[in-house]
Amino acid sequence: MINLFDHYNQLTKDLHQSLTLAGYTHPTVVIDDNGFLPEGIHSPYMYFLGQENKQAKALYFNQVKTPKFWEIKGTNTSGEIYCYDEKRANIFYAEPTHKRLVRTVEWLDKANIVRCVDYYNQYGRQYARTTYNTKQEPIVTTYYHVNGTEVIVENHKTGNILLSYREKIYTFKSKIEFIRFYLNEADFDCECVIYNTLALSFLVLYGLQTLKKGVLFWQEPIHDSIPGNMQTMFNDNREFKVAVPDRSVYENMQPLLTDAQKTKVSLSGYIYTYKRDNHYQPNALILTNSDQVEHLEDFIQELPHITFHVAALTEMSNRLTNLSKYTNVRLYQNVTMRIVDKLFQNCDVYLDINHANEILYATRRAFDYQLLLFSFTNTKHSHFVSPDNNYPSEQWKNMSQKLSDVFSNRQLFDTLLEKQKYAAHQVGVQSYRQLLR
């Protein structure tokens, strides 16, 4: 058995964690290797590029090699490279971006057009380069062995892939063929494959001669019809199942399925682990790099018995620093990760009420620490906020009243925490074992 995933995003990570907690510790293969995959995750590219120096560290933004006298500038979100006043490259960071660790560098020509992109991994090594034409279309991506030699050359125009491996040159007509070759070479047991997309990973496994059983964890919306590849899967003679973690998606699928197809589709969910219990203390946390925080001062004035902890990775504007005049406000400018950790340990409510981007995966982290989450519909950053605690901005007084109520009524607090977990589709270990038996 293996997991075969196209990407390792947050939804994939949640699925992988759930499988592991349920006791399914078989190998996980991720096709799109961005250079920062967690330890223990396999990928086709990693397999053929050789053994990395695990003691090495990721490249810091100002360590990118440049010609003499060129200047590197950086913020907490991205970097730029200049030759005097002419921009020559964009630097993009790996998540979390405030660490400024280089993931890719886009090199620009005189017309400010991207002509090539260099890819760096978590060990600071440039492992690939993609070249572009003047229309900014990718032409070729070359992957480099740890010894510096070219190992994989992918032609984006033809779809062909060349692999230099064990003193032979292999030619593949598509990425699908290449990945199937890798799965065979790596000697994975592919009789049963768990996957979470009907894109590349499904196309790879569908043609595997050894495949006997496939389990699709469908983590996408369903619109007015069942996707074509899912219909193909249902009509196959091999054993295919569909597990749907999202309750509303599962319900939307039912009218679109035949009776025979319904027997192959199950409601699943996710298994979570929590960092600590809630302490029911009147401490509310907000993480923001924006001074646009919806109704913050209103809450501060309405709820003097609650202490509001507002933290930012950057310096704060006067709009926020002026709030220090209130005795129930604590501000943390240029906050360190040590302080952030303490705030998540000590606060029991998280207010997802800041505009602009979320920082430090704040709502997910608040969920993991069992903080009770509240948000406005126009500021909500993730699905971890229960619908019960998500308010239109004009109903801020209703939210204020509930914030006041939860700290005087522990039973209400516990009820809302359980609803929060229900909204995040929490299930137990046994449900996964029953699904995959």
VEXDREN-2710 file (C-alpha; in Angstrom, 1 decimal):
% VEXDREN-2710
k/r/px/py/pz
1/MET/0.0/0.0/0.0
2/ILE/1.1/3.6/-0.7
3/ASN/-0.2/7.1/-0.6
4/LEU/0.2/8.9/-4.0
5/PHE/-0.5/12.6/-3.8
6/ASP/0.0/15.3/-6.5
7/HIS/0.9/18.0/-3.9
8/TYR/1.6/18.3/-0.2
9/ASN/-0.7/21.1/0.7
10/GLN/-2.5/21.6/4.0
11/LEU/-5.4/19.3/3.0
12/THR/-3.0/16.6/2.0
13/LYS/-1.1/17.1/5.2
14/ASP/-4.3/16.7/7.2
15/LEU/-5.2/13.5/5.3
16/HIS/-1.7/12.1/5.8
17/GLN/-1.7/12.8/9.5
18/SER/-5.2/11.2/9.8
19/LEU/-3.9/8.0/8.1
20/THR/-0.8/7.9/10.3
21/LEU/-2.8/8.4/13.5
22/ALA/-5.1/5.6/12.4
23/GLY/-2.1/3.3/12.1
24/TYR/-1.5/3.4/8.4
25/THR/2.2/4.2/8.2
26/HIS/2.9/2.9/4.6
27/PRO/5.1/5.0/2.3
28/THR/3.8/8.4/1.0
29/VAL/4.8/9.6/-2.5
30/VAL/4.3/13.2/-3.6
31/ILE/4.7/14.0/-7.3
32/ASP/5.2/17.7/-7.1
33/ASP/8.4/18.0/-5.1
34/ASN/8.8/21.7/-4.1
35/GLY/12.1/21.1/-2.4
36/PHE/10.7/21.4/1.1
37/LEU/8.8/18.1/1.6
38/PRO/8.8/16.8/5.2
39/GLU/11.3/14.1/6.2
40/GLY/10.1/10.7/5.2
41/ILE/8.1/11.8/2.2
42/HIS/9.2/10.2/-1.1
43/SER/9.2/11.8/-4.6
44/PRO/10.3/10.7/-8.0
45/TYR/12.6/13.7/-8.4
46/MET/14.3/13.2/-5.0
47/TYR/14.8/9.5/-5.8
48/PHE/16.9/10.2/-9.0
49/LEU/18.8/13.3/-7.7
50/GLY/20.9/11.5/-5.1
51/GLN/21.3/11.7/-1.3
52/GLU/21.2/15.3/0.0
53/ASN/23.5/16.5/2.8
54/LYS/20.9/16.5/5.6
55/GLN/23.2/18.7/7.7
56/ALA/23.0/21.6/5.3
57/LYS/20.5/24.4/5.7
58/ALA/18.1/26.2/3.4
59/LEU/19.4/29.3/1.6
60/TYR/18.7/32.6/3.4
61/PHE/17.5/35.3/1.0
62/ASN/20.7/37.4/1.0
63/GLN/22.8/34.3/0.2
64/VAL/21.6/34.0/-3.4
65/LYS/24.7/34.2/-5.7
66/THR/24.7/37.4/-7.7
67/PRO/27.3/39.3/-9.8
68/LYS/29.5/41.7/-8.0
69/PHE/27.9/45.0/-6.8
70/TRP/24.3/43.7/-7.3
71/GLU/22.0/44.3/-4.3
72/ILE/19.5/42.0/-2.6
73/LYS/16.5/43.5/-0.9
74/GLY/14.0/41.6/1.2
75/THR/10.8/41.8/3.3
76/ASN/9.0/39.2/5.3
77/THR/7.0/38.1/2.2
78/SER/9.5/38.2/-0.8
79/GLY/12.9/39.5/-2.0
80/GLU/14.3/41.3/-5.0
81/ILE/17.7/41.5/-6.7
82/TYR/18.9/44.8/-8.3
83/CYS/21.7/45.9/-10.6
84/TYR/21.8/49.5/-9.4
85/ASP/18.2/50.7/-10.0
86/GLU/17.2/47.9/-12.4
87/LYS/15.4/44.9/-11.0
88/ARG/16.9/41.6/-12.2
89/ALA/15.2/38.9/-10.1
90/ASN/12.3/38.1/-7.8
91/ILE/12.9/35.9/-4.8
92/PHE/10.1/33.7/-3.4
93/TYR/10.3/32.1/0.0
94/ALA/9.2/28.8/1.4
95/GLU/6.5/28.8/4.0
96/PRO/6.5/30.3/6.6
97/THR/7.7/33.2/4.6
98/HIS/8.9/35.3/7.6
99/LYS/11.9/33.0/7.8
100/ARG/13.0/34.3/4.4
101/LEU/14.3/30.9/3.2
102/VAL/14.7/30.7/-0.6
103/ARG/12.3/28.5/-2.6
104/THR/12.6/30.0/-6.1
105/VAL/14.4/32.8/-7.9
106/GLU/12.9/34.3/-11.0
107/TRP/15.5/35.9/-13.2
108/LEU/14.4/38.8/-15.4
109/ASP/15.6/40.1/-18.8
110/LYS/16.0/43.8/-19.7
111/ALA/12.3/44.0/-20.5
112/ASN/11.4/42.7/-17.0
113/ILE/10.3/39.3/-18.5
114/VAL/11.0/36.1/-16.6
115/ARG/13.5/34.1/-18.6
116/CYS/14.5/31.4/-16.1
117/VAL/13.5/30.2/-12.6
118/ASP/16.0/28.5/-10.2
119/TYR/14.6/26.1/-7.6
120/TYR/16.2/25.6/-4.2
121/ASN/15.5/22.9/-1.6
122/GLN/15.5/22.8/2.2
123/TYR/19.2/22.0/2.1
124/GLY/20.1/25.2/0.2
125/ARG/20.9/23.4/-3.1
126/GLN/19.7/24.5/-6.5
127/TYR/18.2/21.3/-7.7
128/ALA/16.4/22.5/-10.9
129/ARG/16.0/25.3/-13.4
130/THR/13.2/26.1/-15.8
131/THR/13.8/28.3/-18.9
132/TYR/11.1/30.4/-20.5
133/ASN/10.6/32.0/-23.9
134/THR/9.7/35.7/-24.5
135/LYS/6.0/34.8/-24.0
136/GLN/6.9/33.6/-20.5
137/GLU/5.9/30.1/-21.4
138/PRO/8.0/27.3/-19.8
139/ILE/10.3/25.5/-22.3
140/VAL/12.5/23.1/-20.4
141/THR/13.1/22.1/-16.8
142/THR/16.4/20.5/-15.9
143/TYR/17.0/18.7/-12.6
144/TYR/20.5/18.3/-11.2
145/HIS/22.0/15.5/-9.3
146/VAL/23.8/16.3/-6.0
147/ASN/27.1/15.9/-7.9
148/GLY/26.0/18.7/-10.3
149/THR/25.2/16.6/-13.4
150/GLU/22.0/16.8/-15.4
151/VAL/19.7/13.9/-14.5
152/ILE/16.2/14.8/-15.6
153/VAL/15.2/17.0/-18.5
154/GLU/11.5/17.8/-19.0
155/ASN/10.3/19.3/-22.2
156/HIS/7.2/21.3/-21.5
157/LYS/6.3/21.7/-25.2
158/THR/6.4/18.0/-26.1
159/GLY/5.8/16.5/-22.6
160/ASN/8.8/14.3/-23.1
161/ILE/11.1/13.5/-20.2
162/LEU/14.7/12.3/-20.5
163/LEU/16.2/10.5/-17.5
164/SER/19.9/9.7/-17.1
165/TYR/20.0/6.7/-14.8
166/ARG/22.5/3.9/-14.2
167/GLU/24.6/4.8/-17.3
168/LYS/21.5/4.7/-19.5
169/ILE/19.2/7.3/-21.1
170/TYR/15.5/6.7/-20.7
171/THR/12.9/8.5/-22.7
172/PHE/9.3/8.9/-21.5
173/LYS/6.5/10.3/-23.6
174/SER/4.8/11.8/-20.5
175/LYS/5.2/12.5/-16.8
176/ILE/2.7/9.6/-16.3
177/GLU/5.1/7.1/-17.8
178/PHE/8.0/8.6/-15.8
179/ILE/6.2/8.2/-12.5
180/ARG/5.2/4.7/-13.3
181/PHE/8.8/3.8/-14.0
182/TYR/9.8/5.4/-10.7
183/LEU/7.2/3.5/-8.7
184/ASN/8.5/0.2/-10.2
185/GLU/12.2/1.1/-9.7
186/ALA/11.6/2.1/-6.1
187/ASP/9.8/-1.2/-5.6
188/PHE/6.7/0.1/-3.9
189/ASP/3.7/-2.2/-3.2
190/CYS/1.1/-0.7/-5.5
191/GLU/-1.7/-3.2/-5.0
192/CYS/-3.6/-0.6/-2.9
193/VAL/-3.2/3.1/-3.5
194/ILE/-4.6/6.0/-1.5
195/TYR/-4.9/9.3/-3.5
196/ASN/-6.7/12.6/-3.2
197/THR/-7.1/13.9/-6.8
198/LEU/-8.4/12.8/-10.1
199/ALA/-5.5/14.6/-11.8
200/LEU/-2.0/13.2/-12.3
201/SER/-1.9/10.7/-9.4
202/PHE/-5.2/9.1/-10.7
203/LEU/-3.9/8.9/-14.2
204/VAL/-0.7/7.2/-13.0
205/LEU/-2.3/4.6/-10.8
206/TYR/-5.2/3.8/-13.3
207/GLY/-2.7/2.3/-15.7
208/LEU/-0.8/0.3/-13.1
209/GLN/-1.0/-3.5/-13.8
210/THR/-0.4/-4.3/-10.2
211/LEU/-3.3/-2.1/-8.8
212/LYS/-6.1/-4.1/-7.2
213/LYS/-7.7/-1.4/-5.0
214/GLY/-7.8/2.4/-5.0
215/VAL/-9.2/4.7/-2.3
216/LEU/-9.9/8.3/-3.4
217/PHE/-10.2/10.9/-0.6
218/TRP/-12.1/13.6/-2.4
219/GLN/-11.2/16.9/-0.9
220/GLU/-12.7/19.2/-3.6
221/PRO/-16.1/20.7/-4.1
222/ILE/-18.8/18.9/-6.2
223/HIS/-20.8/21.1/-8.6
224/ASP/-23.6/19.9/-10.8
225/SER/-22.2/16.6/-12.0
226/ILE/-19.8/13.8/-11.0
227/PRO/-16.3/14.4/-12.6
228/GLY/-15.6/12.3/-15.6
229/ASN/-12.6/10.5/-14.1
230/MET/-14.7/9.5/-11.1
231/GLN/-17.3/8.0/-13.4
232/THR/-14.5/6.1/-15.2
233/MET/-13.3/4.9/-11.8
234/PHE/-16.8/3.7/-10.8
235/ASN/-17.1/1.7/-14.0
236/ASP/-13.8/-0.1/-13.6
237/ASN/-13.7/-3.8/-12.6
238/ARG/-11.1/-3.2/-9.9
239/GLU/-12.1/-2.2/-6.3
240/PHE/-12.4/1.6/-6.1
241/LYS/-13.8/3.5/-3.1
242/VAL/-14.4/7.2/-2.6
243/ALA/-14.1/8.8/0.9
244/VAL/-15.4/12.3/1.3
245/PRO/-14.1/14.2/4.4
246/ASP/-16.3/17.3/4.0
247/ARG/-19.9/16.6/5.1
248/SER/-21.5/19.2/2.8
249/VAL/-19.7/17.8/-0.2
250/TYR/-20.8/14.3/0.6
251/GLU/-24.4/15.5/0.9
252/ASN/-24.2/17.3/-2.4
253/MET/-22.9/14.2/-4.1
254/GLN/-25.8/12.0/-3.1
255/PRO/-28.4/13.1/-5.7
256/LEU/-25.8/12.8/-8.5
257/LEU/-24.9/9.1/-7.7
258/THR/-26.6/5.9/-8.8
259/ASP/-27.6/3.4/-6.2
260/ALA/-24.6/1.3/-7.2
261/GLN/-22.2/4.2/-6.9
262/LYS/-23.5/5.2/-3.5
263/THR/-22.2/1.9/-2.1
264/LYS/-18.7/3.0/-3.1
265/VAL/-18.9/6.4/-1.5
266/SER/-18.4/7.0/2.3
267/LEU/-18.3/10.0/4.6
268/SER/-14.9/10.2/6.2
269/GLY/-13.4/13.2/8.0
270/TYR/-10.0/14.0/9.7
271/ILE/-8.3/12.8/12.8
272/TYR/-6.7/15.7/14.8
273/THR/-4.3/15.9/17.7
274/TYR/-4.4/18.8/20.0
275/LYS/-1.4/20.6/21.7
276/ARG/-3.2/21.3/24.9
277/ASP/-6.6/21.8/26.7
278/ASN/-8.4/25.1/26.8
279/HIS/-7.9/27.0/30.1
280/TYR/-11.1/29.1/29.9
281/GLN/-9.2/32.3/30.7
282/PRO/-10.4/35.7/29.3
283/ASN/-7.4/36.1/26.9
284/ALA/-8.1/36.7/23.2
285/LEU/-5.4/36.5/20.6
286/ILE/-5.1/38.3/17.2
287/LEU/-2.1/37.9/14.8
288/THR/-1.9/40.5/12.1
289/ASN/0.5/42.3/9.8
290/SER/-2.3/44.8/8.9
291/ASP/-3.7/47.6/11.0
292/GLN/-7.1/46.9/9.5
293/VAL/-8.6/44.8/12.3
294/GLU/-12.4/44.8/12.1
295/HIS/-14.2/46.3/15.2
296/LEU/-11.1/45.7/17.4
297/GLU/-11.5/48.9/19.4
298/ASP/-15.2/48.3/19.8
299/PHE/-14.5/44.9/21.3
300/ILE/-11.8/46.4/23.6
301/GLN/-14.2/49.0/24.9
302/GLU/-17.2/46.6/25.2
303/LEU/-15.3/43.8/26.9
304/PRO/-13.0/45.3/29.6
305/HIS/-12.8/42.0/31.4
306/ILE/-11.1/40.3/28.3
307/THR/-7.4/41.0/27.6
308/PHE/-6.7/41.4/23.9
309/HIS/-3.2/40.2/22.8
310/VAL/-2.3/41.7/19.4
311/ALA/0.9/40.5/17.7
312/ALA/2.6/41.4/14.5
313/LEU/5.8/40.2/12.7
314/THR/6.4/43.8/11.7
315/GLU/6.3/47.2/13.4
316/MET/2.8/48.4/14.0
317/SER/1.2/51.6/12.7
318/ASN/-0.1/54.3/15.0
319/ARG/-3.6/53.0/14.5
320/LEU/-2.6/49.9/16.5
321/THR/-0.1/51.4/18.9
322/ASN/-2.6/53.9/20.0
323/LEU/-4.6/51.0/21.5
324/SER/-2.1/50.7/24.2
325/LYS/-4.0/53.4/26.1
326/TYR/-6.5/50.7/27.1
327/THR/-5.6/48.6/30.2
328/ASN/-6.9/45.4/28.6
329/VAL/-4.6/45.5/25.5
330/ARG/-1.2/43.9/25.1
331/LEU/0.7/44.7/21.9
332/TYR/3.7/42.7/20.5
333/GLN/5.5/44.4/17.6
334/ASN/8.2/42.4/15.7
335/VAL/7.1/39.4/17.7
336/THR/9.5/36.5/18.1
337/MET/8.4/32.9/17.6
338/ARG/9.1/32.2/21.2
339/ILE/6.5/34.8/22.2
340/VAL/4.1/33.5/19.6
341/ASP/4.4/30.1/21.1
342/LYS/3.6/31.5/24.6
343/LEU/0.6/33.4/23.3
344/PHE/-0.9/30.3/21.8
345/GLN/-0.3/28.5/25.1
346/ASN/-1.8/31.2/27.3
347/CYS/-4.8/32.5/25.2
348/ASP/-8.1/30.7/24.9
349/VAL/-9.9/32.6/22.2
350/TYR/-8.7/33.5/18.7
351/LEU/-10.2/36.4/16.8
352/ASP/-9.8/36.0/13.0
353/ILE/-10.8/39.6/12.4
354/ASN/-7.8/41.1/10.6
355/HIS/-8.0/42.1/6.9
356/ALA/-5.2/41.2/4.4
357/ASN/-3.3/37.9/4.5
358/GLU/-3.3/35.5/7.5
359/ILE/0.2/35.1/9.1
360/LEU/1.8/32.0/10.6
361/TYR/-1.2/29.8/9.8
362/ALA/-2.9/31.5/12.7
363/THR/-6.4/30.0/12.5
364/ARG/-5.1/26.4/12.0
365/ARG/-2.7/26.8/14.8
366/ALA/-5.4/28.2/17.1
367/PHE/-7.5/25.2/16.2
368/ASP/-4.6/22.8/17.1
369/TYR/-4.3/24.6/20.5
370/GLN/-8.0/24.3/21.1
371/LEU/-8.6/28.1/21.1
372/LEU/-12.2/29.0/20.4
373/LEU/-12.3/30.8/17.1
374/PHE/-14.4/33.7/16.1
375/SER/-14.5/35.6/12.8
376/PHE/-16.4/38.0/10.5
377/THR/-17.6/36.8/7.1
378/ASN/-15.4/39.5/5.4
379/THR/-12.2/38.5/7.4
380/LYS/-12.5/34.7/7.7
381/HIS/-9.3/33.1/6.6
382/SER/-10.1/29.4/6.9
383/HIS/-12.8/26.7/7.5
384/PHE/-11.7/26.1/11.1
385/VAL/-14.1/28.7/12.3
386/SER/-17.5/27.2/13.1
387/PRO/-20.5/28.8/11.3
388/ASP/-21.9/29.5/14.8
389/ASN/-19.0/31.9/15.4
390/ASN/-18.8/33.5/12.0
391/TYR/-20.7/36.9/12.0
392/PRO/-21.5/39.6/9.4
393/SER/-19.5/42.7/10.4
394/GLU/-22.6/44.7/11.2
395/GLN/-23.5/42.1/13.9
396/TRP/-20.3/42.7/15.9
397/LYS/-22.3/43.4/19.0
398/ASN/-23.8/39.8/18.8
399/MET/-20.2/38.5/18.6
400/SER/-19.3/40.7/21.5
401/GLN/-22.1/39.3/23.6
402/LYS/-21.1/35.7/22.9
403/LEU/-17.5/36.5/23.8
404/SER/-18.7/37.8/27.1
405/ASP/-21.0/34.8/27.6
406/VAL/-18.4/32.1/27.0
407/PHE/-16.2/33.3/29.8
408/SER/-19.0/33.2/32.3
409/ASN/-20.4/29.9/31.1
410/ARG/-18.0/27.0/30.7
411/GLN/-20.7/24.7/29.4
412/LEU/-21.3/27.1/26.5
413/PHE/-17.6/27.3/25.9
414/ASP/-17.3/23.5/25.7
415/THR/-20.4/23.2/23.4
416/LEU/-18.9/25.7/21.0
417/LEU/-15.5/23.9/21.0
418/GLU/-17.3/20.7/20.1
419/LYS/-19.2/22.5/17.3
420/GLN/-15.8/23.9/16.1
421/LYS/-14.4/20.3/15.9
422/TYR/-17.6/19.1/14.2
423/ALA/-17.3/21.9/11.6
424/ALA/-13.7/20.8/10.9
425/HIS/-15.0/17.2/10.2
426/GLN/-13.3/15.6/13.2
427/VAL/-13.7/11.8/13.4
428/GLY/-12.1/9.0/15.4
429/VAL/-9.5/6.4/14.5
430/GLN/-12.1/3.6/14.2
431/SER/-13.9/5.3/11.3
432/TYR/-10.6/5.3/9.2
433/ARG/-9.9/1.7/10.1
434/GLN/-13.4/0.7/9.1
435/LEU/-13.2/2.6/5.8
436/LEU/-9.8/1.1/4.8
437/ARG/-10.3/-2.5/6.0
END
